[in-house]
Amino acid sequence: MRNLMITAGLVLGLGGLSACGGKDKFDEVLGELEGFKTRMCECKDKACAEKVQEDWRAYRKTMKEKLGKDTKPSEAQDKKGKALDEDMRVCRKKFDEATPAPTPTETAPPAPAAPTTP
């Protein structure tokens, strides 16, 4: 949920790009998000999904710095970004749900009975 909120914040917080020809930059961000979504959905294990998520976080940080805080996507871009983010979240979640619960440790043999005194 936290990742969804962060990504939604990024999508919503990239406002104003279309005003100065920045639409192409925002489309670039969407293209990258689509690539991350594809990588995430191709993962076969949790380690892969975690690596993709880590890479996405690093990319998201650099894009925020490049694009600034006062940028806005078009309505279509916003909708596409949210859909891609949701798809990526669904693909990642399959590994969270598939992670088996920790196995209980083997129980130690019972302690020997205390000797009884006659």
Residue pairs with C-beta under 8 A, 6 or more apart in sequence:
3 53
3 89
3 92
4 85
4 86
4 89
6 60
7 33
7 60
7 81
7 85
7 88
8 82
8 85
10 60
10 63
10 64
11 73
11 77
11 78
11 81
11 82
11 85
12 73
12 78
13 64
13 69
13 71
14 26
14 29
14 63
14 64
14 67
14 71
14 72
14 73
15 70
15 71
15 72
15 73
16 22
16 68
16 70
16 71
16 72
17 23
17 25
17 26
17 67
17 71
17 72
17 73
18 26
18 72
18 73
18 74
22 67
22 71
23 74
23 77
25 66
25 67
26 67
26 71
26 73
26 74
26 77
27 77
29 63
29 67
29 81
30 77
30 80
30 81
30 84
32 59
32 63
33 56
33 81
33 84
33 85
33 88
34 84
36 52
36 55
36 56
36 59
36 88
37 84
37 85
37 87
37 88
37 91
39 52
39 55
40 49
40 52
40 53
40 88
40 91
40 92
41 87
41 88
41 91
43 49
43 52
43 91
43 95
45 95
46 95
46 96
46 98
46 99
49 91
49 92
49 95
52 92
53 92
56 88
73 81
